[in-house]
């Protein structure tokens, strides 16, 4: 799946969760940049994205993410079918 498309979908989902304008999100956006991005909303975000893309994040995945760009890259990897 195209990462630009994934980024746009993720931006839309994040704007709903964090009640922000999707234009506020860039690949470099991190939790410190968004007022409502706390630990509870982080869990909500991951669960919503798992449901949206039909993927699963491990605890290591979730704790290693530093910004939206890394989140999009991780989703892209998880969407690649395993042989």
mmCIF file of the N, C-alpha and C atoms, coordinates in Angstrom:
data_MODEL
# 
_entry.id   MODEL 
# 
loop_
_atom_site.group_PDB 
_atom_site.id 
_atom_site.type_symbol 
_atom_site.label_atom_id 
_atom_site.label_alt_id 
_atom_site.label_comp_id 
_atom_site.label_asym_id 
_atom_site.label_entity_id 
_atom_site.label_seq_id 
_atom_site.pdbx_PDB_ins_code 
_atom_site.Cartn_x 
_atom_site.Cartn_y 
_atom_site.Cartn_z 
_atom_site.occupancy 
_atom_site.B_iso_or_equiv 
_atom_site.pdbx_formal_charge 
_atom_site.auth_seq_id 
_atom_site.auth_comp_id 
_atom_site.auth_asym_id 
_atom_site.auth_atom_id 
_atom_site.pdbx_PDB_model_num 
ATOM 1   N N  . UNK A 1 1  ? 0.857   -1.175  0.000  1.00 0.00 ? 1  UNK A N  1 
ATOM 2   C CA . UNK A 1 1  ? 0.000   0.000   0.000  1.00 0.00 ? 1  UNK A CA 1 
ATOM 3   C C  . UNK A 1 1  ? 0.905   1.240   0.000  1.00 0.00 ? 1  UNK A C  1 
ATOM 4   N N  . UNK A 1 2  ? 0.524   2.245   -0.707 1.00 0.00 ? 2  UNK A N  1 
ATOM 5   C CA . UNK A 1 2  ? 1.282   3.482   -0.847 1.00 0.00 ? 2  UNK A CA 1 
ATOM 6   C C  . UNK A 1 2  ? 1.364   4.231   0.492  1.00 0.00 ? 2  UNK A C  1 
ATOM 7   N N  . UNK A 1 3  ? 2.575   4.628   0.890  1.00 0.00 ? 3  UNK A N  1 
ATOM 8   C CA . UNK A 1 3  ? 2.760   5.310   2.175  1.00 0.00 ? 3  UNK A CA 1 
ATOM 9   C C  . UNK A 1 3  ? 2.097   6.683   2.210  1.00 0.00 ? 3  UNK A C  1 
ATOM 10  N N  . UNK A 1 4  ? 2.004   7.357   1.076  1.00 0.00 ? 4  UNK A N  1 
ATOM 11  C CA . UNK A 1 4  ? 1.311   8.654   1.057  1.00 0.00 ? 4  UNK A CA 1 
ATOM 12  C C  . UNK A 1 4  ? -0.162  8.475   1.362  1.00 0.00 ? 4  UNK A C  1 
ATOM 13  N N  . UNK A 1 5  ? -0.761  7.426   0.784  1.00 0.00 ? 5  UNK A N  1 
ATOM 14  C CA . UNK A 1 5  ? -2.160  7.116   1.068  1.00 0.00 ? 5  UNK A CA 1 
ATOM 15  C C  . UNK A 1 5  ? -2.321  6.752   2.546  1.00 0.00 ? 5  UNK A C  1 
ATOM 16  N N  . UNK A 1 6  ? -1.434  5.893   3.056  1.00 0.00 ? 6  UNK A N  1 
ATOM 17  C CA . UNK A 1 6  ? -1.491  5.505   4.467  1.00 0.00 ? 6  UNK A CA 1 
ATOM 18  C C  . UNK A 1 6  ? -1.394  6.731   5.374  1.00 0.00 ? 6  UNK A C  1 
ATOM 19  N N  . UNK A 1 7  ? -0.488  7.640   5.032  1.00 0.00 ? 7  UNK A N  1 
ATOM 20  C CA . UNK A 1 7  ? -0.312  8.843   5.838  1.00 0.00 ? 7  UNK A CA 1 
ATOM 21  C C  . UNK A 1 7  ? -1.606  9.650   5.887  1.00 0.00 ? 7  UNK A C  1 
ATOM 22  N N  . UNK A 1 8  ? -2.274  9.788   4.766  1.00 0.00 ? 8  UNK A N  1 
ATOM 23  C CA . UNK A 1 8  ? -3.531  10.540  4.734  1.00 0.00 ? 8  UNK A CA 1 
ATOM 24  C C  . UNK A 1 8  ? -4.605  9.858   5.582  1.00 0.00 ? 8  UNK A C  1 
ATOM 25  N N  . UNK A 1 9  ? -4.681  8.538   5.513  1.00 0.00 ? 9  UNK A N  1 
ATOM 26  C CA . UNK A 1 9  ? -5.660  7.802   6.326  1.00 0.00 ? 9  UNK A CA 1 
ATOM 27  C C  . UNK A 1 9  ? -5.327  7.960   7.807  1.00 0.00 ? 9  UNK A C  1 
ATOM 28  N N  . UNK A 1 10 ? -4.061  7.812   8.146  1.00 0.00 ? 10 UNK A N  1 
ATOM 29  C CA . UNK A 1 10 ? -3.636  7.943   9.547  1.00 0.00 ? 10 UNK A CA 1 
ATOM 30  C C  . UNK A 1 10 ? -3.919  9.360   10.044 1.00 0.00 ? 10 UNK A C  1 
ATOM 31  N N  . UNK A 1 11 ? -3.636  10.378  9.247  1.00 0.00 ? 11 UNK A N  1 
ATOM 32  C CA . UNK A 1 11 ? -3.930  11.764  9.639  1.00 0.00 ? 11 UNK A CA 1 
ATOM 33  C C  . UNK A 1 11 ? -5.411  11.943  9.957  1.00 0.00 ? 11 UNK A C  1 
ATOM 34  N N  . UNK A 1 12 ? -6.266  11.368  9.134  1.00 0.00 ? 12 UNK A N  1 
ATOM 35  C CA . UNK A 1 12 ? -7.708  11.480  9.366  1.00 0.00 ? 12 UNK A CA 1 
ATOM 36  C C  . UNK A 1 12 ? -8.096  10.813  10.679 1.00 0.00 ? 12 UNK A C  1 
ATOM 37  N N  . UNK A 1 13 ? -7.562  9.618   10.917 1.00 0.00 ? 13 UNK A N  1 
ATOM 38  C CA . UNK A 1 13 ? -7.864  8.903   12.161 1.00 0.00 ? 13 UNK A CA 1 
ATOM 39  C C  . UNK A 1 13 ? -7.351  9.686   13.371 1.00 0.00 ? 13 UNK A C  1 
ATOM 40  N N  . UNK A 1 14 ? -6.132  10.194  13.288 1.00 0.00 ? 14 UNK A N  1 
ATOM 41  C CA . UNK A 1 14 ? -5.553  10.936  14.408 1.00 0.00 ? 14 UNK A CA 1 
ATOM 42  C C  . UNK A 1 14 ? -6.328  12.219  14.685 1.00 0.00 ? 14 UNK A C  1 
ATOM 43  N N  . UNK A 1 15 ? -6.789  12.876  13.631 1.00 0.00 ? 15 UNK A N  1 
ATOM 44  C CA . UNK A 1 15 ? -7.540  14.117  13.837 1.00 0.00 ? 15 UNK A CA 1 
ATOM 45  C C  . UNK A 1 15 ? -8.844  13.845  14.578 1.00 0.00 ? 15 UNK A C  1 
ATOM 46  N N  . UNK A 1 16 ? -9.445  12.677  14.355 1.00 0.00 ? 16 UNK A N  1 
ATOM 47  C CA . UNK A 1 16 ? -10.663 12.313  15.083 1.00 0.00 ? 16 UNK A CA 1 
ATOM 48  C C  . UNK A 1 16 ? -10.352 11.992  16.539 1.00 0.00 ? 16 UNK A C  1 
ATOM 49  N N  . UNK A 1 17 ? -9.301  11.227  16.769 1.00 0.00 ? 17 UNK A N  1 
ATOM 50  C CA . UNK A 1 17 ? -8.952  10.814  18.128 1.00 0.00 ? 17 UNK A CA 1 
ATOM 51  C C  . UNK A 1 17 ? -8.525  12.008  18.979 1.00 0.00 ? 17 UNK A C  1 
ATOM 52  N N  . UNK A 1 18 ? -7.658  12.848  18.404 1.00 0.00 ? 18 UNK A N  1 
ATOM 53  C CA . UNK A 1 18 ? -7.090  13.948  19.166 1.00 0.00 ? 18 UNK A CA 1 
ATOM 54  C C  . UNK A 1 18 ? -7.829  15.267  18.962 1.00 0.00 ? 18 UNK A C  1 
ATOM 55  N N  . UNK A 1 19 ? -8.946  15.192  18.239 1.00 0.00 ? 19 UNK A N  1 
ATOM 56  C CA . UNK A 1 19 ? -9.801  16.361  18.022 1.00 0.00 ? 19 UNK A CA 1 
ATOM 57  C C  . UNK A 1 19 ? -9.010  17.573  17.510 1.00 0.00 ? 19 UNK A C  1 
ATOM 58  N N  . UNK A 1 20 ? -8.237  17.323  16.452 1.00 0.00 ? 20 UNK A N  1 
ATOM 59  C CA . UNK A 1 20 ? -7.414  18.353  15.805 1.00 0.00 ? 20 UNK A CA 1 
ATOM 60  C C  . UNK A 1 20 ? -7.732  18.369  14.321 1.00 0.00 ? 20 UNK A C  1 
ATOM 61  N N  . UNK A 1 21 ? -7.260  19.392  13.676 1.00 0.00 ? 21 UNK A N  1 
ATOM 62  C CA . UNK A 1 21 ? -7.333  19.469  12.224 1.00 0.00 ? 21 UNK A CA 1 
ATOM 63  C C  . UNK A 1 21 ? -6.261  18.544  11.650 1.00 0.00 ? 21 UNK A C  1 
ATOM 64  N N  . UNK A 1 22 ? -6.609  17.742  10.674 1.00 0.00 ? 22 UNK A N  1 
ATOM 65  C CA . UNK A 1 22 ? -5.657  16.805  10.072 1.00 0.00 ? 22 UNK A CA 1 
ATOM 66  C C  . UNK A 1 22 ? -4.433  17.516  9.510  1.00 0.00 ? 22 UNK A C  1 
ATOM 67  N N  . UNK A 1 23 ? -4.570  18.779  9.157  1.00 0.00 ? 23 UNK A N  1 
ATOM 68  C CA . UNK A 1 23 ? -3.439  19.526  8.612  1.00 0.00 ? 23 UNK A CA 1 
ATOM 69  C C  . UNK A 1 23 ? -2.326  19.729  9.638  1.00 0.00 ? 23 UNK A C  1 
ATOM 70  N N  . UNK A 1 24 ? -2.642  19.543  10.926 1.00 0.00 ? 24 UNK A N  1 
ATOM 71  C CA . UNK A 1 24 ? -1.638  19.717  11.973 1.00 0.00 ? 24 UNK A CA 1 
ATOM 72  C C  . UNK A 1 24 ? -0.616  18.585  11.985 1.00 0.00 ? 24 UNK A C  1 
ATOM 73  N N  . UNK A 1 25 ? -0.922  17.470  11.362 1.00 0.00 ? 25 UNK A N  1 
ATOM 74  C CA . UNK A 1 25 ? -0.060  16.302  11.430 1.00 0.00 ? 25 UNK A CA 1 
ATOM 75  C C  . UNK A 1 25 ? 0.920   16.261  10.266 1.00 0.00 ? 25 UNK A C  1 
ATOM 76  N N  . UNK A 1 26 ? 2.181   16.051  10.614 1.00 0.00 ? 26 UNK A N  1 
ATOM 77  C CA . UNK A 1 26 ? 3.227   15.795  9.630  1.00 0.00 ? 26 UNK A CA 1 
ATOM 78  C C  . UNK A 1 26 ? 3.885   14.483  10.030 1.00 0.00 ? 26 UNK A C  1 
ATOM 79  N N  . UNK A 1 27 ? 4.814   14.013  9.223  1.00 0.00 ? 27 UNK A N  1 
ATOM 80  C CA . UNK A 1 27 ? 5.530   12.785  9.586  1.00 0.00 ? 27 UNK A CA 1 
ATOM 81  C C  . UNK A 1 27 ? 6.339   12.983  10.868 1.00 0.00 ? 27 UNK A C  1 
ATOM 82  N N  . UNK A 1 28 ? 6.705   14.210  11.193 1.00 0.00 ? 28 UNK A N  1 
ATOM 83  C CA . UNK A 1 28 ? 7.513   14.479  12.381 1.00 0.00 ? 28 UNK A CA 1 
ATOM 84  C C  . UNK A 1 28 ? 6.689   14.759  13.633 1.00 0.00 ? 28 UNK A C  1 
ATOM 85  N N  . UNK A 1 29 ? 5.367   14.828  13.513 1.00 0.00 ? 29 UNK A N  1 
ATOM 86  C CA . UNK A 1 29 ? 4.518   15.106  14.665 1.00 0.00 ? 29 UNK A CA 1 
ATOM 87  C C  . UNK A 1 29 ? 4.678   13.998  15.697 1.00 0.00 ? 29 UNK A C  1 
ATOM 88  N N  . UNK A 1 30 ? 4.840   14.415  16.957 1.00 0.00 ? 30 UNK A N  1 
ATOM 89  C CA . UNK A 1 30 ? 4.955   13.441  18.049 1.00 0.00 ? 30 UNK A CA 1 
ATOM 90  C C  . UNK A 1 30 ? 3.965   13.817  19.153 1.00 0.00 ? 30 UNK A C  1 
ATOM 91  N N  . UNK A 1 31 ? 3.889   12.979  20.174 1.00 0.00 ? 31 UNK A N  1 
ATOM 92  C CA . UNK A 1 31 ? 2.919   13.188  21.249 1.00 0.00 ? 31 UNK A CA 1 
ATOM 93  C C  . UNK A 1 31 ? 3.067   14.556  21.906 1.00 0.00 ? 31 UNK A C  1 
ATOM 94  N N  . UNK A 1 32 ? 4.280   15.032  22.038 1.00 0.00 ? 32 UNK A N  1 
ATOM 95  C CA . UNK A 1 32 ? 4.510   16.330  22.688 1.00 0.00 ? 32 UNK A CA 1 
ATOM 96  C C  . UNK A 1 32 ? 3.903   17.497  21.900 1.00 0.00 ? 32 UNK A C  1 
ATOM 97  N N  . UNK A 1 33 ? 3.626   17.272  20.620 1.00 0.00 ? 33 UNK A N  1 
ATOM 98  C CA . UNK A 1 33 ? 3.089   18.338  19.764 1.00 0.00 ? 33 UNK A CA 1 
ATOM 99  C C  . UNK A 1 33 ? 1.572   18.495  19.863 1.00 0.00 ? 33 UNK A C  1 
ATOM 100 N N  . UNK A 1 34 ? 0.875   17.487  20.374 1.00 0.00 ? 34 UNK A N  1 
ATOM 101 C CA . UNK A 1 34 ? -0.589  17.485  20.395 1.00 0.00 ? 34 UNK A CA 1 
ATOM 102 C C  . UNK A 1 34 ? -1.068  17.416  21.845 1.00 0.00 ? 34 UNK A C  1 
ATOM 103 N N  . UNK A 1 35 ? -1.808  18.407  22.267 1.00 0.00 ? 35 UNK A N  1 
ATOM 104 C CA . UNK A 1 35 ? -2.223  18.525  23.672 1.00 0.00 ? 35 UNK A CA 1 
ATOM 105 C C  . UNK A 1 35 ? -2.951  17.282  24.193 1.00 0.00 ? 35 UNK A C  1 
ATOM 106 N N  . UNK A 1 36 ? -3.855  16.731  23.413 1.00 0.00 ? 36 UNK A N  1 
ATOM 107 C CA . UNK A 1 36 ? -4.647  15.586  23.886 1.00 0.00 ? 36 UNK A CA 1 
ATOM 108 C C  . UNK A 1 36 ? -3.962  14.231  23.702 1.00 0.00 ? 36 UNK A C  1 
ATOM 109 N N  . UNK A 1 37 ? -2.729  14.220  23.228 1.00 0.00 ? 37 UNK A N  1 
ATOM 110 C CA . UNK A 1 37 ? -2.029  12.959  22.985 1.00 0.00 ? 37 UNK A CA 1 
ATOM 111 C C  . UNK A 1 37 ? -1.390  12.489  24.294 1.00 0.00 ? 37 UNK A C  1 
ATOM 112 N N  . UNK A 1 38 ? -2.209  11.870  25.121 1.00 0.00 ? 38 UNK A N  1 
ATOM 113 C CA . UNK A 1 38 ? -1.728  11.306  26.377 1.00 0.00 ? 38 UNK A CA 1 
ATOM 114 C C  . UNK A 1 38 ? -1.713  9.792   26.266 1.00 0.00 ? 38 UNK A C  1 
ATOM 115 N N  . UNK A 1 39 ? -1.377  9.113   27.352 1.00 0.00 ? 39 UNK A N  1 
ATOM 116 C CA . UNK A 1 39 ? -1.236  7.656   27.289 1.00 0.00 ? 39 UNK A CA 1 
ATOM 117 C C  . UNK A 1 39 ? -2.563  6.960   26.962 1.00 0.00 ? 39 UNK A C  1 
ATOM 118 N N  . UNK A 1 40 ? -3.660  7.451   27.504 1.00 0.00 ? 40 UNK A N  1 
ATOM 119 C CA . UNK A 1 40 ? -4.959  6.843   27.215 1.00 0.00 ? 40 UNK A CA 1 
ATOM 120 C C  . UNK A 1 40 ? -5.330  7.007   25.740 1.00 0.00 ? 40 UNK A C  1 
ATOM 121 N N  . UNK A 1 41 ? -5.170  8.210   25.218 1.00 0.00 ? 41 UNK A N  1 
ATOM 122 C CA . UNK A 1 41 ? -5.483  8.430   23.803 1.00 0.00 ? 41 UNK A CA 1 
ATOM 123 C C  . UNK A 1 41 ? -4.493  7.714   22.890 1.00 0.00 ? 41 UNK A C  1 
ATOM 124 N N  . UNK A 1 42 ? -3.277  7.484   23.375 1.00 0.00 ? 42 UNK A N  1 
ATOM 125 C CA . UNK A 1 42 ? -2.315  6.717   22.587 1.00 0.00 ? 42 UNK A CA 1 
ATOM 126 C C  . UNK A 1 42 ? -2.806  5.282   22.405 1.00 0.00 ? 42 UNK A C  1 
ATOM 127 N N  . UNK A 1 43 ? -3.329  4.696   23.480 1.00 0.00 ? 43 UNK A N  1 
ATOM 128 C CA . UNK A 1 43 ? -3.883  3.340   23.407 1.00 0.00 ? 43 UNK A CA 1 
ATOM 129 C C  . UNK A 1 43 ? -5.097  3.329   22.488 1.00 0.00 ? 43 UNK A C  1 
ATOM 130 N N  . UNK A 1 44 ? -5.977  4.318   22.622 1.00 0.00 ? 44 UNK A N  1 
ATOM 131 C CA . UNK A 1 44 ? -7.150  4.413   21.744 1.00 0.00 ? 44 UNK A CA 1 
ATOM 132 C C  . UNK A 1 44 ? -6.723  4.499   20.281 1.00 0.00 ? 44 UNK A C  1 
ATOM 133 N N  . UNK A 1 45 ? -5.689  5.298   20.020 1.00 0.00 ? 45 UNK A N  1 
ATOM 134 C CA . UNK A 1 45 ? -5.186  5.470   18.662 1.00 0.00 ? 45 UNK A CA 1 
ATOM 135 C C  . UNK A 1 45 ? -4.709  4.130   18.101 1.00 0.00 ? 45 UNK A C  1 
ATOM 136 N N  . UNK A 1 46 ? -3.895  3.424   18.875 1.00 0.00 ? 46 UNK A N  1 
ATOM 137 C CA . UNK A 1 46 ? -3.366  2.151   18.390 1.00 0.00 ? 46 UNK A CA 1 
ATOM 138 C C  . UNK A 1 46 ? -4.480  1.144   18.146 1.00 0.00 ? 46 UNK A C  1 
ATOM 139 N N  . UNK A 1 47 ? -5.438  1.082   19.051 1.00 0.00 ? 47 UNK A N  1 
ATOM 140 C CA . UNK A 1 47 ? -6.565  0.155   18.866 1.00 0.00 ? 47 UNK A CA 1 
ATOM 141 C C  . UNK A 1 47 ? -7.396  0.515   17.637 1.00 0.00 ? 47 UNK A C  1 
ATOM 142 N N  . UNK A 1 48 ? -7.641  1.800   17.449 1.00 0.00 ? 48 UNK A N  1 
ATOM 143 C CA . UNK A 1 48 ? -8.421  2.232   16.288 1.00 0.00 ? 48 UNK A CA 1 
ATOM 144 C C  . UNK A 1 48 ? -7.683  1.912   14.986 1.00 0.00 ? 48 UNK A C  1 
ATOM 145 N N  . UNK A 1 49 ? -6.367  2.138   14.970 1.00 0.00 ? 49 UNK A N  1 
ATOM 146 C CA . UNK A 1 49 ? -5.592  1.843   13.762 1.00 0.00 ? 49 UNK A CA 1 
ATOM 147 C C  . UNK A 1 49 ? -5.489  0.344   13.515 1.00 0.00 ? 49 UNK A C  1 
ATOM 148 N N  . UNK A 1 50 ? -5.407  -0.451  14.581 1.00 0.00 ? 50 UNK A N  1 
ATOM 149 C CA . UNK A 1 50 ? -5.426  -1.907  14.412 1.00 0.00 ? 50 UNK A CA 1 
ATOM 150 C C  . UNK A 1 50 ? -6.723  -2.350  13.746 1.00 0.00 ? 50 UNK A C  1 
ATOM 151 N N  . UNK A 1 51 ? -7.818  -1.811  14.228 1.00 0.00 ? 51 UNK A N  1 
ATOM 152 C CA . UNK A 1 51 ? -9.121  -2.152  13.667 1.00 0.00 ? 51 UNK A CA 1 
ATOM 153 C C  . UNK A 1 51 ? -9.245  -1.676  12.216 1.00 0.00 ? 51 UNK A C  1 
ATOM 154 N N  . UNK A 1 52 ? -8.823  -0.449  11.962 1.00 0.00 ? 52 UNK A N  1 
ATOM 155 C CA . UNK A 1 52 ? -8.931  0.143   10.620 1.00 0.00 ? 52 UNK A CA 1 
ATOM 156 C C  . UNK A 1 52 ? -8.154  -0.664  9.583  1.00 0.00 ? 52 UNK A C  1 
ATOM 157 N N  . UNK A 1 53 ? -6.922  -1.055  9.933  1.00 0.00 ? 53 UNK A N  1 
ATOM 158 C CA . UNK A 1 53 ? -6.054  -1.737  8.973  1.00 0.00 ? 53 UNK A CA 1 
ATOM 159 C C  . UNK A 1 53 ? -6.012  -3.257  9.150  1.00 0.00 ? 53 UNK A C  1 
ATOM 160 N N  . UNK A 1 54 ? -6.747  -3.765  10.164 1.00 0.00 ? 54 UNK A N  1 
ATOM 161 C CA . UNK A 1 54 ? -6.772  -5.208  10.432 1.00 0.00 ? 54 UNK A CA 1 
ATOM 162 C C  . UNK A 1 54 ? -5.353  -5.749  10.663 1.00 0.00 ? 54 UNK A C  1 
ATOM 163 N N  . UNK A 1 55 ? -4.652  -5.071  11.583 1.00 0.00 ? 55 UNK A N  1 
ATOM 164 C CA . UNK A 1 55 ? -3.293  -5.450  11.958 1.00 0.00 ? 55 UNK A CA 1 
ATOM 165 C C  . UNK A 1 55 ? -3.217  -5.501  13.478 1.00 0.00 ? 55 UNK A C  1 
ATOM 166 N N  . UNK A 1 56 ? -2.073  -5.946  14.006 1.00 0.00 ? 56 UNK A N  1 
ATOM 167 C CA . UNK A 1 56 ? -1.842  -5.959  15.456 1.00 0.00 ? 56 UNK A CA 1 
ATOM 168 C C  . UNK A 1 56 ? -0.497  -5.309  15.742 1.00 0.00 ? 56 UNK A C  1 
ATOM 169 N N  . UNK A 1 57 ? -0.467  -4.455  16.747 1.00 0.00 ? 57 UNK A N  1 
ATOM 170 C CA . UNK A 1 57 ? 0.774   -3.863  17.218 1.00 0.00 ? 57 UNK A CA 1 
ATOM 171 C C  . UNK A 1 57 ? 1.223   -4.625  18.460 1.00 0.00 ? 57 UNK A C  1 
ATOM 172 N N  . UNK A 1 58 ? 2.500   -4.924  18.548 1.00 0.00 ? 58 UNK A N  1 
ATOM 173 C CA . UNK A 1 58 ? 3.030   -5.533  19.769 1.00 0.00 ? 58 UNK A CA 1 
ATOM 174 C C  . UNK A 1 58 ? 3.357   -4.413  20.755 1.00 0.00 ? 58 UNK A C  1 
ATOM 175 N N  . UNK A 1 59 ? 3.625   -4.792  21.990 1.00 0.00 ? 59 UNK A N  1 
ATOM 176 C CA . UNK A 1 59 ? 4.033   -3.800  22.981 1.00 0.00 ? 59 UNK A CA 1 
ATOM 177 C C  . UNK A 1 59 ? 5.320   -3.112  22.573 1.00 0.00 ? 59 UNK A C  1 
ATOM 178 N N  . UNK A 1 60 ? 6.231   -3.871  21.987 1.00 0.00 ? 60 UNK A N  1 
ATOM 179 C CA . UNK A 1 60 ? 7.498   -3.304  21.523 1.00 0.00 ? 60 UNK A CA 1 
ATOM 180 C C  . UNK A 1 60 ? 7.235   -2.297  20.405 1.00 0.00 ? 60 UNK A C  1 
ATOM 181 N N  . UNK A 1 61 ? 6.329   -2.659  19.478 1.00 0.00 ? 61 UNK A N  1 
ATOM 182 C CA . UNK A 1 61 ? 5.961   -1.731  18.405 1.00 0.00 ? 61 UNK A CA 1 
ATOM 183 C C  . UNK A 1 61 ? 5.476   -0.411  19.000 1.00 0.00 ? 61 UNK A C  1 
ATOM 184 N N  . UNK A 1 62 ? 4.546   -0.521  19.918 1.00 0.00 ? 62 UNK A N  1 
ATOM 185 C CA . UNK A 1 62 ? 3.904   0.667   20.481 1.00 0.00 ? 62 UNK A CA 1 
ATOM 186 C C  . UNK A 1 62 ? 4.896   1.540   21.244 1.00 0.00 ? 62 UNK A C  1 
ATOM 187 N N  . UNK A 1 63 ? 5.789   0.922   21.975 1.00 0.00 ? 63 UNK A N  1 
ATOM 188 C CA . UNK A 1 63 ? 6.718   1.705   22.799 1.00 0.00 ? 63 UNK A CA 1 
ATOM 189 C C  . UNK A 1 63 ? 7.885   2.289   22.007 1.00 0.00 ? 63 UNK A C  1 
ATOM 190 N N  . UNK A 1 64 ? 8.123   1.768   20.815 1.00 0.00 ? 64 UNK A N  1 
ATOM 191 C CA . UNK A 1 64 ? 9.270   2.236   20.040 1.00 0.00 ? 64 UNK A CA 1 
ATOM 192 C C  . UNK A 1 64 ? 8.935   3.390   19.093 1.00 0.00 ? 64 UNK A C  1 
ATOM 193 N N  . UNK A 1 65 ? 7.658   3.686   18.906 1.00 0.00 ? 65 UNK A N  1 
ATOM 194 C CA . UNK A 1 65 ? 7.260   4.738   17.964 1.00 0.00 ? 65 UNK A CA 1 
ATOM 195 C C  . UNK A 1 65 ? 7.598   6.119   18.502 1.00 0.00 ? 65 UNK A C  1 
ATOM 196 N N  . UNK A 1 66 ? 8.248   6.926   17.661 1.00 0.00 ? 66 UNK A N  1 
ATOM 197 C CA . UNK A 1 66 ? 8.640   8.270   18.078 1.00 0.00 ? 66 UNK A CA 1 
ATOM 198 C C  . UNK A 1 66 ? 7.801   9.364   17.434 1.00 0.00 ? 66 UNK A C  1 
ATOM 199 N N  . UNK A 1 67 ? 7.170   9.065   16.281 1.00 0.00 ? 67 UNK A N  1 
ATOM 200 C CA . UNK A 1 67 ? 6.408   10.105  15.581 1.00 0.00 ? 67 UNK A CA 1 
ATOM 201 C C  . UNK A 1 67 ? 5.432   9.461   14.597 1.00 0.00 ? 67 UNK A C  1 
ATOM 202 N N  . UNK A 1 68 ? 4.640   10.280  13.968 1.00 0.00 ? 68 UNK A N  1 
ATOM 203 C CA . UNK A 1 68 ? 3.620   9.801   13.029 1.00 0.00 ? 68 UNK A CA 1 
ATOM 204 C C  . UNK A 1 68 ? 4.262   9.089   11.835 1.00 0.00 ? 68 UNK A C  1 
ATOM 205 N N  . UNK A 1 69 ? 5.393   9.580   11.378 1.00 0.00 ? 69 UNK A N  1 
ATOM 206 C CA . UNK A 1 69 ? 6.081   8.948   10.255 1.00 0.00 ? 69 UNK A CA 1 
ATOM 207 C C  . UNK A 1 69 ? 6.463   7.509   10.559 1.00 0.00 ? 69 UNK A C  1 
ATOM 208 N N  . UNK A 1 70 ? 6.984   7.263   11.763 1.00 0.00 ? 70 UNK A N  1 
ATOM 209 C CA . UNK A 1 70 ? 7.336   5.904   12.151 1.00 0.00 ? 70 UNK A CA 1 
ATOM 210 C C  . UNK A 1 70 ? 6.090   5.031   12.269 1.00 0.00 ? 70 UNK A C  1 
ATOM 211 N N  . UNK A 1 71 ? 4.998   5.618   12.721 1.00 0.00 ? 71 UNK A N  1 
ATOM 212 C CA . UNK A 1 71 ? 3.728   4.890   12.801 1.00 0.00 ? 71 UNK A CA 1 
ATOM 213 C C  . UNK A 1 71 ? 3.273   4.457   11.411 1.00 0.00 ? 71 UNK A C  1 
ATOM 214 N N  . UNK A 1 72 ? 3.323   5.362   10.462 1.00 0.00 ? 72 UNK A N  1 
ATOM 215 C CA . UNK A 1 72 ? 2.923   5.057   9.083  1.00 0.00 ? 72 UNK A CA 1 
ATOM 216 C C  . UNK A 1 72 ? 3.835   3.978   8.499  1.00 0.00 ? 72 UNK A C  1 
ATOM 217 N N  . UNK A 1 73 ? 5.135   4.092   8.743  1.00 0.00 ? 73 UNK A N  1 
ATOM 218 C CA . UNK A 1 73 ? 6.078   3.090   8.236  1.00 0.00 ? 73 UNK A CA 1 
ATOM 219 C C  . UNK A 1 73 ? 5.801   1.720   8.835  1.00 0.00 ? 73 UNK A C  1 
ATOM 220 N N  . UNK A 1 74 ? 5.486   1.673   10.128 1.00 0.00 ? 74 UNK A N  1 
ATOM 221 C CA . UNK A 1 74 ? 5.179   0.406   10.785 1.00 0.00 ? 74 UNK A CA 1 
ATOM 222 C C  . UNK A 1 74 ? 3.908   -0.214  10.213 1.00 0.00 ? 74 UNK A C  1 
ATOM 223 N N  . UNK A 1 75 ? 2.898   0.600   10.000 1.00 0.00 ? 75 UNK A N  1 
ATOM 224 C CA . UNK A 1 75 ? 1.656   0.088   9.404  1.00 0.00 ? 75 UNK A CA 1 
ATOM 225 C C  . UNK A 1 75 ? 1.946   -0.479  8.019  1.00 0.00 ? 75 UNK A C  1 
ATOM 226 N N  . UNK A 1 76 ? 2.740   0.210   7.237  1.00 0.00 ? 76 UNK A N  1 
ATOM 227 C CA . UNK A 1 76 ? 3.085   -0.258  5.891  1.00 0.00 ? 76 UNK A CA 1 
ATOM 228 C C  . UNK A 1 76 ? 3.752   -1.627  5.952  1.00 0.00 ? 76 UNK A C  1 
ATOM 229 N N  . UNK A 1 77 ? 4.664   -1.817  6.888  1.00 0.00 ? 77 UNK A N  1 
ATOM 230 C CA . UNK A 1 77 ? 5.348   -3.107  7.039  1.00 0.00 ? 77 UNK A CA 1 
ATOM 231 C C  . UNK A 1 77 ? 4.359   -4.192  7.440  1.00 0.00 ? 77 UNK A C  1 
ATOM 232 N N  . UNK A 1 78 ? 3.461   -3.870  8.356  1.00 0.00 ? 78 UNK A N  1 
ATOM 233 C CA . UNK A 1 78 ? 2.492   -4.866  8.835  1.00 0.00 ? 78 UNK A CA 1 
ATOM 234 C C  . UNK A 1 78 ? 1.472   -5.244  7.752  1.00 0.00 ? 78 UNK A C  1 
ATOM 235 N N  . UNK A 1 79 ? 1.284   -4.392  6.791  1.00 0.00 ? 79 UNK A N  1 
ATOM 236 C CA . UNK A 1 79 ? 0.336   -4.692  5.703  1.00 0.00 ? 79 UNK A CA 1 
ATOM 237 C C  . UNK A 1 79 ? 0.932   -5.566  4.611  1.00 0.00 ? 79 UNK A C  1 
ATOM 238 N N  . UNK A 1 80 ? 2.253   -5.763  4.646  1.00 0.00 ? 80 UNK A N  1 
ATOM 239 C CA . UNK A 1 80 ? 2.892   -6.640  3.662  1.00 0.00 ? 80 UNK A CA 1 
ATOM 240 C C  . UNK A 1 80 ? 2.578   -8.077  4.044  1.00 0.00 ? 80 UNK A C  1 
ATOM 241 N N  . UNK A 1 81 ? 1.982   -8.855  3.133  1.00 0.00 ? 81 UNK A N  1 
ATOM 242 C CA . UNK A 1 81 ? 1.621   -10.241 3.473  1.00 0.00 ? 81 UNK A CA 1 
ATOM 243 C C  . UNK A 1 81 ? 2.855   -11.084 3.761  1.00 0.00 ? 81 UNK A C  1 
ATOM 244 N N  . UNK A 1 82 ? 2.748   -11.916 4.789  1.00 0.00 ? 82 UNK A N  1 
ATOM 245 C CA . UNK A 1 82 ? 3.836   -12.858 5.107  1.00 0.00 ? 82 UNK A CA 1 
ATOM 246 C C  . UNK A 1 82 ? 3.751   -14.064 4.192  1.00 0.00 ? 82 UNK A C  1 
ATOM 247 N N  . UNK A 1 83 ? 4.905   -14.493 3.631  1.00 0.00 ? 83 UNK A N  1 
ATOM 248 C CA . UNK A 1 83 ? 4.869   -15.666 2.732  1.00 0.00 ? 83 UNK A CA 1 
ATOM 249 C C  . UNK A 1 83 ? 4.588   -16.949 3.456  1.00 0.00 ? 83 UNK A C  1 
# 
